[in-house]
Amino acid sequence: MPQLNPAPWFAILVFSWLIFLTVIPPKVLAHTFPNDPTLQSTEKPKTEPWTWPWH
């Protein structure tokens, strides 16, 4: 059964992973988000109680 011979398939697996690991990470790391998140202040906003009449 020739498909059980690991010699050609292992080399194909290793070379394909080497290609994936050298081509894809720079493309992913070069990605920039369209809008950067802004830092929020650490102080809590002042909340006021509601003055609605409860009927």
C-alpha positions in Angstrom: 0.0 0.0 0.0 2.0 3.0 -1.2 0.0 5.6 0.7 1.5 4.3 4.0 5.0 5.2 2.9 5.7 8.4 4.9 8.7 9.5 2.9 7.0 11.8 0.2 4.0 12.8 2.3 6.1 13.9 5.3 8.3 16.1 3.2 5.2 17.6 1.5 3.7 18.3 5.0 6.9 19.9 6.3 7.4 22.1 3.3 3.8 23.2 3.1 3.9 24.2 6.8 7.2 26.0 6.3 5.5 28.0 3.5 2.5 28.7 5.6 4.6 29.8 8.6 6.7 32.1 6.5 4.0 33.7 4.3 0.9 34.0 6.5 2.2 35.6 9.8 3.7 38.7 8.2 0.4 39.3 6.3 -1.6 38.9 9.6 0.8 41.1 11.6 0.7 43.8 9.0 -3.1 44.1 9.3 -4.2 47.4 10.8 -7.6 48.1 12.2 -9.6 51.0 10.7 -10.3 52.7 14.0 -8.1 52.4 17.0 -9.9 52.2 20.4 -9.6 55.3 22.5 -8.5 55.1 26.1 -11.2 55.8 28.6 -10.7 57.7 31.8 -10.4 55.7 35.1 -12.7 58.0 37.1 -16.3 56.9 37.2 -19.0 59.2 35.7 -21.1 61.1 38.1 -24.6 59.6 38.3 -27.6 61.5 39.5 -30.8 59.9 40.9 -33.9 60.1 38.8 -36.5 62.6 39.9 -39.4 61.0 38.1 -42.7 60.8 39.9 -43.7 57.2 40.5 -47.5 56.8 40.3 
